[in-house]
Amino acid sequence: MKLSRFVRLAVKSFLFISLLFTPSVAAEQDQSSLSGQASTAVGRPRIGLALGGGGTRGIAHLAVIRELEKNHIPIDCIAGTSMGAIVGGLYCAGLNTDEIEDFFRNKSMVRSYDTVPIFLRVTLVPIFAIPHVVFHNYDGLYRGHKFAKYINERVASECRRIEDLKIPFCAVASNLLDGQPAALTTGNLGRALQASSAIPELRKPVIYDGKLLVDGGVVANLPVDQCRAMGADIVIAVNVDEQLVELKDNHFRKIGTVPYRCLNMHLSSIDAPQVSKADLCIHPDVAGIQLLSRSLKDMDLAMAAGQKATVQAIPAIKDLINKKLAKNGRELEE
């Protein structure tokens, strides 16, 4: 392979990674088939969470779940994409929010995902490209097998298959072969989360049940449809996209601002129809949080944003549930 091709590959990888790590606007300014199920009890609606993708911003999902638990809001099923799948999958496997949060805070989760620091990996692209020439591996900087192993080692042995989880769960990925979302409701949990969070260019595609999968955020970043298909009577969507605000043209003279803006525009565009299909949407204010940040400060911001948005949404959630219960002469227990 000619040196120029190595250079092009390195530049392409650098631009993609710079997109993920560019600070946000606010920071700079200060289906495969899903088995539907009936309501869990007579008269009580089946409540599902649709947890969206968003990298570090998705840590807000932990605070959302924690607040729902505090307010005795039952969670009967979860569909998650990318970080939403990671948080949702671990929770459905029986881990509590404190345990999952600790994986992020001690950075063991991040180290299993980025086994070699990203910028070092980009620098060494020419070396890593040599096996690709010989073996024709799939495109991407990381394979992700260590991440799948990490997930499986942290859940009970009886919860390493999705169909055996304590709470019904669906991990959503994007199938490169047909261009459609793939709803993963059976099979190995670690492998499914590896596929759902396989960011294109950063991670290699994952072979799963005859499909070739990458991050679900490409086509189904907020999996409301998949959650509804699991039999949820009430779908609560948790959208961790950065909200779009109008910008001045001078903003886009900075390196990386154009692709970063385009990514936010894409996510906003594909998530809007899903938001409209949800019964209620919790949208934490995650402005200023980088997508792949290792900063504990960013994790704190995500948790605080998730808690605040959920506290504000609790009255509306209880009202939704009580409207369903009222039909059977019941009321949500406080």
Summary of the structure (lengths in Angstrom):
residues: 334
radius of gyration: 19.9
end to end distance: 66.3
largest distance: 74.0
contacts: 1185
relative contact order: 0.20
helix: 51%
strand: 13%
